[in-house]
Amino acid sequence: MAPSAEIVTAFAQKRLLAGVRFSTNPQSMLSKEPSIPHGHSSEEFVTFDTFYLERGPLPESLMEDYTMTPSIETKL
């Protein structure tokens, strides 16, 4: 895990997930796919891996030749 990811994960566990009960592993909650932001519909977002990106004014253009490398994934 990248140093910045470790910092964010520790912050989330301490601040955002305080008081949340986990069966055995707090990391399981952080690795779940998030739900669509409250008050919005799925048409307002594009999913990229486990991220919701707000749709812009231009139509999507799929990039089938894009390669998601481990280093790019850790930087998201």
N, CA, C and O atoms as CSV, one atom per row, in Angstrom:
chain,resi,resn,atom,element,x,y,z
A,1,MET,N,N,0.856,-1.175,0.000
A,1,MET,CA,C,0.000,0.000,0.000
A,1,MET,C,C,0.903,1.241,0.000
A,1,MET,O,O,1.890,1.306,0.734
A,2,ALA,N,N,0.551,2.202,-0.823
A,2,ALA,CA,C,1.333,3.437,-0.920
A,2,ALA,C,C,1.250,4.219,0.396
A,2,ALA,O,O,0.257,4.102,1.115
A,3,PRO,N,N,2.277,5.015,0.721
A,3,PRO,CA,C,2.259,5.786,1.968
A,3,PRO,C,C,1.018,6.667,2.118
A,3,PRO,O,O,0.455,6.762,3.209
A,4,SER,N,N,0.591,7.311,1.032
A,4,SER,CA,C,-0.595,8.173,1.134
A,4,SER,C,C,-1.843,7.354,1.413
A,4,SER,O,O,-2.723,7.801,2.149
A,5,ALA,N,N,-1.932,6.160,0.838
A,5,ALA,CA,C,-3.082,5.285,1.086
A,5,ALA,C,C,-3.100,4.830,2.544
A,5,ALA,O,O,-4.164,4.717,3.153
A,6,GLU,N,N,-1.930,4.574,3.091
A,6,GLU,CA,C,-1.856,4.182,4.502
A,6,GLU,C,C,-2.343,5.302,5.408
A,6,GLU,O,O,-3.038,5.051,6.393
A,7,ILE,N,N,-1.980,6.538,5.078
A,7,ILE,CA,C,-2.403,7.695,5.880
A,7,ILE,C,C,-3.918,7.858,5.810
A,7,ILE,O,O,-4.569,8.057,6.836
A,8,VAL,N,N,-4.480,7.776,4.608
A,8,VAL,CA,C,-5.929,7.940,4.434
A,8,VAL,C,C,-6.681,6.799,5.106
A,8,VAL,O,O,-7.712,7.027,5.739
A,9,THR,N,N,-6.184,5.588,4.979
A,9,THR,CA,C,-6.840,4.442,5.610
A,9,THR,C,C,-6.847,4.585,7.127
A,9,THR,O,O,-7.860,4.331,7.777
A,10,ALA,N,N,-5.718,4.990,7.682
A,10,ALA,CA,C,-5.644,5.187,9.137
A,10,ALA,C,C,-6.605,6.287,9.574
A,10,ALA,O,O,-7.271,6.149,10.600
A,11,PHE,N,N,-6.686,7.376,8.812
A,11,PHE,CA,C,-7.610,8.467,9.132
A,11,PHE,C,C,-9.052,7.971,9.080
A,11,PHE,O,O,-9.844,8.262,9.977
A,12,ALA,N,N,-9.389,7.230,8.039
A,12,ALA,CA,C,-10.755,6.718,7.895
A,12,ALA,C,C,-11.114,5.796,9.045
A,12,ALA,O,O,-12.217,5.875,9.587
A,13,GLN,N,N,-10.201,4.931,9.416
A,13,GLN,CA,C,-10.474,4.024,10.520
A,13,GLN,C,C,-10.653,4.777,11.825
A,13,GLN,O,O,-11.499,4.411,12.641
A,14,LYS,N,N,-9.880,5.810,12.030
A,14,LYS,CA,C,-9.934,6.552,13.292
A,14,LYS,C,C,-11.109,7.522,13.350
A,14,LYS,O,O,-11.792,7.595,14.371
A,15,ARG,N,N,-11.356,8.263,12.282
A,15,ARG,CA,C,-12.360,9.325,12.301
A,15,ARG,C,C,-13.707,8.946,11.698
A,15,ARG,O,O,-14.755,9.170,12.304
A,16,LEU,N,N,-13.672,8.380,10.522
A,16,LEU,CA,C,-14.922,8.116,9.814
A,16,LEU,C,C,-15.610,6.836,10.261
A,16,LEU,O,O,-16.835,6.732,10.204
A,17,LEU,N,N,-14.839,5.880,10.696
A,17,LEU,CA,C,-15.409,4.590,11.059
A,17,LEU,C,C,-15.446,4.354,12.557
A,17,LEU,O,O,-15.688,3.233,13.003
A,18,ALA,N,N,-15.211,5.391,13.331
A,18,ALA,CA,C,-15.253,5.254,14.783
A,18,ALA,C,C,-16.644,4.819,15.208
A,18,ALA,O,O,-17.636,5.433,14.814
A,19,GLY,N,N,-16.722,3.791,15.988
A,19,GLY,CA,C,-18.000,3.305,16.482
A,19,GLY,C,C,-18.692,2.319,15.563
A,19,GLY,O,O,-19.705,1.732,15.944
A,20,VAL,N,N,-18.174,2.124,14.368
A,20,VAL,CA,C,-18.765,1.145,13.459
A,20,VAL,C,C,-18.225,-0.220,13.830
A,20,VAL,O,O,-17.016,-0.400,13.977
A,21,ARG,N,N,-19.128,-1.188,13.981
A,21,ARG,CA,C,-18.695,-2.531,14.356
A,21,ARG,C,C,-18.432,-3.368,13.113
A,21,ARG,O,O,-19.188,-3.326,12.142
A,22,PHE,N,N,-17.391,-4.097,13.163
A,22,PHE,CA,C,-17.001,-4.977,12.073
A,22,PHE,C,C,-16.987,-6.402,12.608
A,22,PHE,O,O,-16.712,-6.635,13.785
A,23,SER,N,N,-17.282,-7.334,11.742
A,23,SER,CA,C,-17.265,-8.724,12.175
A,23,SER,C,C,-15.874,-9.117,12.665
A,23,SER,O,O,-15.726,-9.587,13.793
A,24,THR,N,N,-14.867,-8.931,11.838
A,24,THR,CA,C,-13.506,-9.245,12.279
A,24,THR,C,C,-12.476,-8.289,11.720
A,24,THR,O,O,-11.400,-8.137,12.301
A,25,ASN,N,N,-12.776,-7.641,10.608
A,25,ASN,CA,C,-11.747,-6.879,9.916
A,25,ASN,C,C,-12.254,-5.511,9.485
A,25,ASN,O,O,-13.100,-5.431,8.594
A,26,PRO,N,N,-11.764,-4.431,10.090
A,26,PRO,CA,C,-12.186,-3.090,9.674
A,26,PRO,C,C,-11.845,-2.797,8.213
A,26,PRO,O,O,-12.525,-2.007,7.559
A,27,GLN,N,N,-10.793,-3.435,7.708
A,27,GLN,CA,C,-10.389,-3.218,6.325
A,27,GLN,C,C,-11.479,-3.668,5.355
A,27,GLN,O,O,-11.564,-3.159,4.237
A,28,SER,N,N,-12.317,-4.628,5.781
A,28,SER,CA,C,-13.379,-5.115,4.899
A,28,SER,C,C,-14.369,-4.003,4.562
A,28,SER,O,O,-14.871,-3.942,3.439
A,29,MET,N,N,-14.652,-3.133,5.514
A,29,MET,CA,C,-15.571,-2.018,5.269
A,29,MET,C,C,-14.961,-1.032,4.264
A,29,MET,O,O,-15.666,-0.498,3.407
A,30,LEU,N,N,-13.672,-0.799,4.372
A,30,LEU,CA,C,-13.006,0.147,3.491
A,30,LEU,C,C,-12.828,-0.401,2.076
A,30,LEU,O,O,-12.670,0.372,1.131
A,31,SER,N,N,-12.853,-1.712,1.923
A,31,SER,CA,C,-12.649,-2.295,0.599
A,31,SER,C,C,-13.952,-2.556,-0.144
A,31,SER,O,O,-13.924,-2.972,-1.302
A,32,LYS,N,N,-15.091,-2.320,0.497
A,32,LYS,CA,C,-16.383,-2.518,-0.166
A,32,LYS,C,C,-16.614,-1.446,-1.219
A,32,LYS,O,O,-16.157,-0.311,-1.080
A,33,GLU,N,N,-17.328,-1.820,-2.271
A,33,GLU,CA,C,-17.673,-0.838,-3.297
A,33,GLU,C,C,-18.661,0.152,-2.698
A,33,GLU,O,O,-19.669,-0.258,-2.122
A,34,PRO,N,N,-18.394,1.431,-2.820
A,34,PRO,CA,C,-19.298,2.423,-2.229
A,34,PRO,C,C,-20.623,2.493,-2.992
A,34,PRO,O,O,-20.696,2.143,-4.170
A,35,SER,N,N,-21.649,2.945,-2.308
A,35,SER,CA,C,-22.928,3.134,-2.971
A,35,SER,C,C,-22.939,4.503,-3.648
A,35,SER,O,O,-22.087,5.350,-3.381
A,36,ILE,N,N,-23.901,4.699,-4.512
A,36,ILE,CA,C,-24.037,5.976,-5.219
A,36,ILE,C,C,-24.266,7.075,-4.183
A,36,ILE,O,O,-25.023,6.871,-3.234
A,37,PRO,N,N,-23.634,8.222,-4.343
A,37,PRO,CA,C,-23.825,9.312,-3.376
A,37,PRO,C,C,-25.307,9.615,-3.148
A,37,PRO,O,O,-26.100,9.659,-4.089
A,38,HIS,N,N,-25.654,9.818,-1.901
A,38,HIS,CA,C,-27.045,10.058,-1.497
A,38,HIS,C,C,-27.664,11.216,-2.283
A,38,HIS,O,O,-27.044,12.265,-2.455
A,39,GLY,N,N,-28.877,11.013,-2.750
A,39,GLY,CA,C,-29.595,12.062,-3.458
A,39,GLY,C,C,-29.277,12.152,-4.936
A,39,GLY,O,O,-29.734,13.074,-5.613
A,40,HIS,N,N,-28.498,11.207,-5.450
A,40,HIS,CA,C,-28.115,11.220,-6.855
A,40,HIS,C,C,-28.521,9.911,-7.520
A,40,HIS,O,O,-28.781,8.916,-6.844
A,41,SER,N,N,-28.572,9.919,-8.837
A,41,SER,CA,C,-28.901,8.697,-9.574
A,41,SER,C,C,-27.654,8.168,-10.270
A,41,SER,O,O,-26.667,8.885,-10.435
A,42,SER,N,N,-27.713,6.914,-10.673
A,42,SER,CA,C,-26.560,6.295,-11.323
A,42,SER,C,C,-26.243,6.945,-12.665
A,42,SER,O,O,-25.107,6.863,-13.131
A,43,GLU,N,N,-27.221,7.588,-13.292
A,43,GLU,CA,C,-26.986,8.252,-14.577
A,43,GLU,C,C,-26.077,9.478,-14.445
A,43,GLU,O,O,-25.538,9.955,-15.443
A,44,GLU,N,N,-25.904,9.984,-13.239
A,44,GLU,CA,C,-25.073,11.160,-13.022
A,44,GLU,C,C,-23.587,10.827,-12.898
A,44,GLU,O,O,-22.746,11.724,-12.840
A,45,PHE,N,N,-23.268,9.525,-12.858
A,45,PHE,CA,C,-21.901,9.115,-12.601
A,45,PHE,C,C,-21.424,8.058,-13.584
A,45,PHE,O,O,-22.219,7.329,-14.178
A,46,VAL,N,N,-20.114,7.994,-13.741
A,46,VAL,CA,C,-19.448,6.926,-14.474
A,46,VAL,C,C,-18.661,6.163,-13.426
A,46,VAL,O,O,-18.005,6.771,-12.580
A,47,THR,N,N,-18.718,4.853,-13.470
A,47,THR,CA,C,-17.923,4.089,-12.515
A,47,THR,C,C,-16.594,3.719,-13.148
A,47,THR,O,O,-16.515,3.312,-14.307
A,48,PHE,N,N,-15.578,3.872,-12.358
A,48,PHE,CA,C,-14.229,3.515,-12.769
A,48,PHE,C,C,-13.651,2.699,-11.636
A,48,PHE,O,O,-13.263,3.243,-10.602
A,49,ASP,N,N,-13.593,1.383,-11.830
A,49,ASP,CA,C,-13.212,0.459,-10.782
A,49,ASP,C,C,-14.210,0.613,-9.630
A,49,ASP,O,O,-15.387,0.303,-9.815
A,50,THR,N,N,-13.796,1.070,-8.472
A,50,THR,CA,C,-14.734,1.272,-7.365
A,50,THR,C,C,-14.978,2.746,-7.085
A,50,THR,O,O,-15.402,3.113,-5.988
A,51,PHE,N,N,-14.714,3.589,-8.069
A,51,PHE,CA,C,-14.874,5.024,-7.908
A,51,PHE,C,C,-16.073,5.514,-8.716
A,51,PHE,O,O,-16.336,5.019,-9.812
A,52,TYR,N,N,-16.791,6.481,-8.173
A,52,TYR,CA,C,-17.856,7.153,-8.903
A,52,TYR,C,C,-17.324,8.509,-9.357
A,52,TYR,O,O,-16.962,9.351,-8.535
A,53,LEU,N,N,-17.282,8.709,-10.655
A,53,LEU,CA,C,-16.828,9.975,-11.210
A,53,LEU,C,C,-18.029,10.689,-11.800
A,53,LEU,O,O,-18.787,10.104,-12.574
A,54,GLU,N,N,-18.203,11.944,-11.440
A,54,GLU,CA,C,-19.333,12.706,-11.942
A,54,GLU,C,C,-19.220,12.881,-13.457
A,54,GLU,O,O,-18.159,13.226,-13.978
A,55,ARG,N,N,-20.326,12.640,-14.147
A,55,ARG,CA,C,-20.329,12.784,-15.604
A,55,ARG,C,C,-20.163,14.248,-15.977
A,55,ARG,O,O,-20.717,15.135,-15.329
A,56,GLY,N,N,-19.407,14.482,-17.012
A,56,GLY,CA,C,-19.228,15.824,-17.533
A,56,GLY,C,C,-20.189,16.079,-18.681
A,56,GLY,O,O,-21.051,15.245,-18.960
A,57,PRO,N,N,-20.057,17.210,-19.349
A,57,PRO,CA,C,-20.982,17.581,-20.419
A,57,PRO,C,C,-20.760,16.815,-21.727
A,57,PRO,O,O,-21.645,16.789,-22.582
A,58,LEU,N,N,-19.596,16.195,-21.890
A,58,LEU,CA,C,-19.285,15.489,-23.134
A,58,LEU,C,C,-19.670,14.020,-23.028
A,58,LEU,O,O,-19.689,13.460,-21.932
A,59,PRO,N,N,-19.980,13.389,-24.167
A,59,PRO,CA,C,-20.314,11.959,-24.124
A,59,PRO,C,C,-19.074,11.130,-23.774
A,59,PRO,O,O,-17.938,11.550,-23.995
A,60,GLU,N,N,-19.327,9.952,-23.228
A,60,GLU,CA,C,-18.229,9.047,-22.887
A,60,GLU,C,C,-17.524,8.582,-24.142
A,60,GLU,O,O,-18.148,8.408,-25.189
A,61,SER,N,N,-16.239,8.383,-24.036
A,61,SER,CA,C,-15.505,7.734,-25.118
A,61,SER,C,C,-14.690,6.619,-24.470
A,61,SER,O,O,-13.733,6.868,-23.737
A,62,LEU,N,N,-15.092,5.399,-24.757
A,62,LEU,CA,C,-14.461,4.239,-24.137
A,62,LEU,C,C,-13.047,4.052,-24.684
A,62,LEU,O,O,-12.801,4.199,-25.881
A,63,MET,N,N,-12.146,3.731,-23.797
A,63,MET,CA,C,-10.755,3.490,-24.186
A,63,MET,C,C,-10.449,2.035,-23.880
A,63,MET,O,O,-10.023,1.691,-22.777
A,64,GLU,N,N,-10.672,1.195,-24.865
A,64,GLU,CA,C,-10.475,-0.229,-24.655
A,64,GLU,C,C,-9.003,-0.616,-24.578
A,64,GLU,O,O,-8.676,-1.694,-24.082
A,65,ASP,N,N,-8.118,0.241,-25.057
A,65,ASP,CA,C,-6.701,-0.087,-25.026
A,65,ASP,C,C,-5.994,0.467,-23.786
A,65,ASP,O,O,-4.770,0.389,-23.684
A,66,TYR,N,N,-6.757,1.022,-22.848
A,66,TYR,CA,C,-6.173,1.570,-21.627
A,66,TYR,C,C,-5.829,0.423,-20.682
A,66,TYR,O,O,-6.643,-0.474,-20.463
A,67,THR,N,N,-4.644,0.457,-20.136
A,67,THR,CA,C,-4.210,-0.588,-19.223
A,67,THR,C,C,-4.121,-0.031,-17.807
A,67,THR,O,O,-3.403,0.935,-17.548
A,68,MET,N,N,-4.857,-0.654,-16.902
A,68,MET,CA,C,-4.814,-0.270,-15.496
A,68,MET,C,C,-3.674,-1.041,-14.851
A,68,MET,O,O,-3.799,-2.234,-14.573
A,69,THR,N,N,-2.576,-0.362,-14.616
A,69,THR,CA,C,-1.427,-1.004,-13.980
A,69,THR,C,C,-1.555,-0.898,-12.469
A,69,THR,O,O,-2.271,-0.027,-11.974
A,70,PRO,N,N,-0.885,-1.756,-11.733
A,70,PRO,CA,C,-0.943,-1.678,-10.267
A,70,PRO,C,C,-0.505,-0.313,-9.735
A,70,PRO,O,O,-1.070,0.169,-8.754
A,71,SER,N,N,0.491,0.319,-10.363
A,71,SER,CA,C,0.955,1.615,-9.856
A,71,SER,C,C,-0.096,2.706,-10.080
A,71,SER,O,O,-0.251,3.588,-9.236
A,72,ILE,N,N,-0.814,2.661,-11.192
A,72,ILE,CA,C,-1.881,3.628,-11.429
A,72,ILE,C,C,-3.012,3.391,-10.437
A,72,ILE,O,O,-3.549,4.342,-9.868
A,73,GLU,N,N,-3.372,2.144,-10.229
A,73,GLU,CA,C,-4.460,1.817,-9.314
A,73,GLU,C,C,-4.180,2.293,-7.898
A,73,GLU,O,O,-5.083,2.789,-7.224
A,74,THR,N,N,-2.944,2.149,-7.438
A,74,THR,CA,C,-2.624,2.581,-6.078
A,74,THR,C,C,-2.647,4.104,-5.942
A,74,THR,O,O,-2.832,4.631,-4.845
A,75,LYS,N,N,-2.459,4.807,-7.063
A,75,LYS,CA,C,-2.472,6.282,-7.020
A,75,LYS,C,C,-3.861,6.856,-7.114
A,75,LYS,O,O,-4.050,8.050,-6.880
A,76,LEU,N,N,-4.851,6.032,-7.454
A,76,LEU,CA,C,-6.226,6.521,-7.466
A,76,LEU,C,C,-6.674,6.619,-6.060
A,76,LEU,O,O,-7.812,7.012,-5.801
